[in-house]
Amino acid sequence: MKMKGCAESGGCPSDYAAVSVSALSLFLLLARSAFPFLYHKLSIPKGSAFWVPIVQILASLDLLVSVVVRMHMSVNLISIERRQWWQSCYMWAVWLEGPFGFGLLLSCRIVQVYHLYFIFVKKRLPPIRSHIILPLVLLPWIAGAAIIQLKQPLNYRCQMSARWVTPSMVLHSIYVVIFVGLTRSIQHVNFRFDELKDLWRGVVISTFSLVFWVVAYILNEIHEDVEWLRVGSRFLLALMFSRLMFSGKSCGPQTSVFILAFFSYSSSQPLLSQISLRKREGPRYESMGQALGIPGYEIQLQRQSMAIDCNEPLDKLLLDKRFRQSFMAFADSCLAGESVHFYEEVLELGELPADDSVRRIYMARHIIQKYIVAGSPMEVNISHRTRQQILNSADLAHPNLFNTALNELLQLIKTNLAREYWSSVYYMKLQEAGAKANGHDLELAMSWNVTPRLSYVHAADDPFHQDNLMPSQRS
């Protein structure tokens, strides 16, 4: 097939290569998102911790499929008779490729930065829920697509004139500028994971793809008769950056560079992001405390050779890790271990210096999402007033953030679990282990069959997870 023929009618080898790479990128995206849950058997998170990544995957799928179909319509790569509504250029080139493709991907990133800004700069949970702010950010894209739909400017090749492409470029540029500005506002935060790195990668990819699209469109307008330029620009756009929205003569499918740059776990689920897709290994860290490098992670072992005195106050006994592990195993066997797990993680939080606000916020956010938010994986039984005080706190790094909740739960533990524990087999095991005063025998004391619910540290640490929060109100 001659270059001129395939440049005009489609079917160039480069077109098929671009489509193949697009299909591969979609497979990599799905594999990257599903691998931790399928291979490591991790629990699926609830709320926005689940649906926000799903929205990003669907947006990537929309963008990928719509651009491929639009390229088919534009250069007749395959024969399509547009007799049905789902074969319309406006469905693929306007709606799926714009508001529900690139626009949705970029809006998710902007909302993500917004949440990180509130959590780590303002030190409080965002006042607007993610399922409210995301449609608001996406609204200009929907309005633009509606105008295009009403004016019907697309020709039979699903292309538009410069009169319509220019406003599209402006819309893309505005969102990229907002994305850059918000990312700069949090660049001073010393993130412990790859949140900032992934955001800047998204900024670079989106900016470069926008510039490349503009240059390719201008060159194709000026040198419309240069066939190799049309084929080459179409292939490069398809291979690396994708045509963004409402473009003119050059278009191509979204591929791995762009899609995978916009999809990342680190900002929404830090512990989950530690799982490698290339190596069959689990996370490097088993808990948020370990991932944050909390000093004294193996705390309170100085009493390991001493017998446990059941007459001592419970809050003092729980400082002993041997006792706490035994009591936690007993509580888990009664399906009531949330309070003890909460106590241990708050204890870890207390090991962080008061001036280490970033790590304290990481740990506090993890505790809130795991134990405090209504419907959370291990929701603890505390009063509504206490729950709202924590959720509406103006300082997530405050050293006394969980004190009231801790006191309430200790009272519940003393009333219920503590009385039954002293006559349980777990306490008998603890006494036997304590009688072996040698330090190397401590392994027996640590060998209790603690429930797999401890592995729920893989639950989402998601700045979007505001679905169950009530409107901000001061106590």
N, C-alpha and C positions, 0 to 999 in steps of 0.2 A: 504494500500500500504506500503510495507516495505521501510525502510530508504534507503537500497541499491538500490532498484528499482527506487525510485523517485530521488535519487541523480544522477543517471546515465541518466535516461530517462526524468526527469522532472515531474511536476505535484504534488510536495509536497505541503501540506497545507501552508507552509511558502511562497512558490512561489506565490500562489493565493493571500495570504494576502499582499505581497509586491506589486503586481499589483493593488490591490484595493486601497492601500494607495497612490500609484502613481496617480491613477485616481482622488482621493480626492485632492491631492496636486495641480493637474492641475486646478481643479475647484476653489480652493482657490486662485490660482494665477490670474485666469481670473476675479474672483469676486473682488479681491483686486484692480486690475487695472481699472475695469469698474465701480465700485461702486460710486466714486465721481461724475462721469458724468451722470450716470443713475438716482441716487437717488436725488442728490442735483442740477441736471440740470445745471451743469457747462459747459461752452463753451469748445469745443475741441481745444487745442492749435494747432498752425500751425508750419510748418517747422520741424526741428529736435527735437523740444520739443514734437512733436507727434510721429515721426518715430523712435526715439531712444528707448523709452519704448516699442514700437511695435516690434522692432528688438529683444529686450531682451525677450519678451513674445514668439516670434517665435523660438528663440534659445532654450528656455526652453522646448517648445513643441517638437522641433526636438530631443533634447536630451532625453526627456522622452519617446517618441514613439520609437525612434531608439533603445534604450537600452532594452525596453520591447520586441520589435520584435527580437532583437538579442538574448535575453535570450530564446525566443521561438525556434530560430534556433539552439542555442547551446545545449539545453537540451530536444528539441522536446516536449515542453509544449503543442504545437498544431502541427498538421501535415501541413507542408508547402512543396510543390513541387516547387523547384526553377527553373522555366522554363522561367520566364520573367525577364527583366533587373531590374524591381523594387523589385524583390525578391532576389536580390544579396546581399551577405554579405558585399560587398564593399560599396554599397550604404548606408546601415544602420550602419554597424560597423565602417566604415572609414569616409565617408563624413558627414552624418547627425550627427553622434555621436561625431565627432572630430571638423573640422573647423566650421561647422554650428550648433554645439551644445555647448559643453564646451568651445571650443576655442573662439567662438563668445561671449559667456557670459563673459569670463575672459578678452577678448579684449575690450569689452564695459567698463568694470570697469577700465582698465588701461587708456583708453582714457578719462574717466571721471576724474580720478585723475590728468591727464595731464592738463585738462582744469581748474580744481580747482587750480592747482599750478600756472598757468599763471594769473588767475584772482585775487587770494588772496595773492600770494607771489610776483609775478612780477607786479601786479596791472595794468594789461592791458588785453585786449581780446586776446585769442589765435590766433596766426598768421595763423594757418592751420585749415581749416574747418573740421568739424566732419566727413562729408561724404568722405573726402579724407584721413584723418589720420586713420580712422577705418579699411579700406581695407589694408592699409600699415601694421598696427599692426597684422592683421589676415593673412598676406601673408605667413609667415613660416608654419602655420597650413595647408594652401592650398598646399604648396610645399610638405610637409610631406605626405599628403593624396595622392597627385599625384604619389609620389614615391611608396607608398604602392600599389596603383592601377596598376602601371606598373610591379612591381615585383611579385604580386599575392602570398603573403606568407600565406594567410589564409587557414586553412584546412576546412573540411566539417562541422565542428562545429563553424566556424567563430572565430577561435582562432589562436594565433601566438606563435611562439617559443620565448625563452628568447633573441635570437639575434635581434628580432624586437621589443620586449617589452622594452628593455633597452633604445633605442633612444627615444621611446615614453615617458618614465619616465623622461628623461633628458629635453625634450621639455616642459613637464608640469612643471618641477621644475624651469626652466628658467623663465617662465611666472609668476609663483608664487613669485619668488624672485624679479622680476621687480615690481610686484604689491606691495609687501612689501616695497621695497625701495622707490617707489613713494609716498606711503602712509606716510612713516616716514618723507618725505620731507615737508609735510604740517601739521604734528601733532602739531606744535607750534601755528597754527592759531586758534584763539578763535572763532570757528564757532558758530553761533547763533542757528542753527538747529541741526539735527542729522547726518550731512554729515560724520564726522570723525568716529562716532560710527558705522554707517552702513558699512563704508569701512573696519574698523578693524574686524567687524563681518564677512565680506566676506573673509578677509585674514585668519582668524582662521578656517573657514569652509573649504576653499579651501586647506589650508595646512594640516589640520587634515585628510581630505578625501584622499589627495595624499599619506600621510603616511600610512593610513589604507589600501589603495589599494595595496601599495608595500608589506606591511606585509602579507596581505591575499594572494597575488600572490606567495610570497616566500613559505609560509606555504603549499599552495596547490601543489607547485612543489615538495617540500620535502616529504610531506605526501599525496601523490596522492591517496593512497588506503584507507585513513580514510574518510569514507562516511559522518559522522556527521560533519566533518570539512568543507567539500565541501558545504553541505546544509546550515550550520550555517553561513559561510562566505558569501555565496551567498545572504542569507536573510539580513544580517547586511548591506552589501554593497547596497542592493536594498532599504532597509528601510531608511538609513541615508545619504549615501554619493554618491552613484552611481559609477559605474565603469567609469573611466575617459575617456580613449581612447585607442584603439588597445590593450585591455587587453588579458589576457590568460584565465585561466580556470574559474574564478569567475566573474560573471557579474550580474547586476540587474538594475531595473528602478530608475530613478531619482525621488526623493520625496521631500516633502515640506521643510525639513530642508535646503537642498541645494538650491532649486529653490528660495524659499522666501528670503533666505539670500542674494541672488544676485540681487533681484528685490526690489528697494526702490525708493520712490519719493523724499526723503529729499534732495538728492544732486542735483536733476534736477528741482524739483518744490517744494520749501520749504513750501509755504502756503498750497498747496494741501496735503502735508504730514501731516498736522495737523488734517485732517478729519479721524475720527475713523471708522473702519469697524465693530466694535462690538456695537457701540452706534449710534443710529440714530440722530446724531447731526452734525451740520455744523462745519466749521473751527472755531477755537478759536479766530482767528484774521480775521478782514475784510479787512485789507490793510497791505501792507508791512511796512508802517510807524508805525502802531499799533503793528505789530509783532516784530519789532525791538525795541519797547519801546522808541520811539523818544520823548525826553522831550519837553514840550510845544505843545503836539499834539493838544490840544484845544487852539490854539494860537489866539492872537489878538481879544479878546472879550471885551477889555476895553471900546470900543465905542458902546456897545450894546444898550445903552439908548439914544444915540445921533442920530440926523437926518443925513441922507446921503446927502452930498453936491455934486451935479453933476458937479460942477465947479472944483473940485479937480482933480489932475492927476489920470489916471486910475490905474497906478501901485501902487499908494498910497491907492486908494479905495479897491483894491484887497487884501490888507493886512487885511482888516476887514472881519472876517469870515462870518458875516451875509450877507454882500454885495456879497462876493465871492460865497456863496451857492446860493443866488438868481440869480446872473449872470450866474453861472454854469447851473442852471436849465433852464434858458432862452436859453443858448447856446446849451444845449442838445436837447431842443425842436426844434431847428433849424438844428439839425443833424450836429452841428459844435462845439461840446463841447470838442474836443480833446485838444485844446490849453489851455483851462481853467483847465482841469484835469492835464495836464502837469505842468502848473504853480503851482498848489497846491502841487503836489508831489515834485517839485523842492524846494518849500518853506519848506516842511518838511525836505528835505535833508539839507537845510541850518541851521536847528536847531541842527544838530549833530556837536559836537566839531571837529575841524580840525585834531586833533590827534587820533580820533576814526576811524582809517582807515578801519577796518573790516566792521563796520556798514555802513560807507559811501559807501563802495564798494557794499555791498548788495543792498543798495538803488539805487545807480547809475546803477548797472547792471539791476535792475528791470525797471528803467526808460528807459534805452536803448532798452531793449527787448520789452517794451510796446509801446514806442512812436517813437524811433529813427530808428531802423532797418527797411529797406524797406520791406513792406508787413506785418508789425507788426499790432497787433489788433487795436491800436488807433494811427496810424502813423500821425505825425504832419507835417505840410507844411513848411518845412525849406529848405534852399538852399542846393545843393549838396555839396558845399564846407564845410558848417557848419556840415553837417551830417558826412562827412568823417573825419573832425577834431575830432569829438566825438568818432567815431568808432576806429580811429587809435591813440587815446590818449595814452600816455605813463604812465599816472597816473589816474586811475579811481577814486581815492580819492581826486583829486584836487578840491579845493573849487570853482573854476571858470569854471568847466567842461561844464556847460550848459548855461553860461551867454550869449554867442552869440546867441544861439538858442532862449533863453528867450526874448532877445531884438527884434529879428525878429518877433516872435509870438505876442509880445505886439503891434508892429506896425500894424500887420494884424488885431488884435482885435480892435484897435482904429479905423481903417479904415472901418471895416465891422460891427461887432456885437455891438460895443459900441453905435453907432448912433441909432440903432433900439431899443436898450434896454430901453432907457429913456422913450419911449412911449409905452412900453409893460405892460401887466398886472402883470408881475413879479416885476417890479419896483414899481407899485402901492401897491402890497402886502407888499413889503419891507417898504414903507412909513407908511402903516397902522400899521405894527408890531412895527416899531420904535417909533410910537406915544404912545404906551403902555409902558411907561418907567419902569414898574415893571419887575424885573428879572424873576418872575415865568411865565410871559407871553411870554418869549422867545421861548417857545415850538411852538407857532404858527409860528414864523419866521423860525423855523427849519422844518416845516411840508410841504415844497414845494415838489412837485412830481418830485424828481430827477430821471432821467432815470435809468433803471436797468443796463445800461452800467457801472455804478459805480462798479458793482459786478465783473467787469473784472479784479479786483485785483487777481483773481484766475488764470489769464493767467500765462503761464509757466515762471519761473525764471530759465532758463535752461542753464548751462554752455556749452551744446552742440549746442546751438542755434546760429550757425555761418553761416548758409546756405546762407544768403543774404548779407554777408559782402564781400566787395571788398578786393583784396590783400592789405596787409598793406603798407601804403605809408605815408610819412611825408608831412604835409602841408607846 
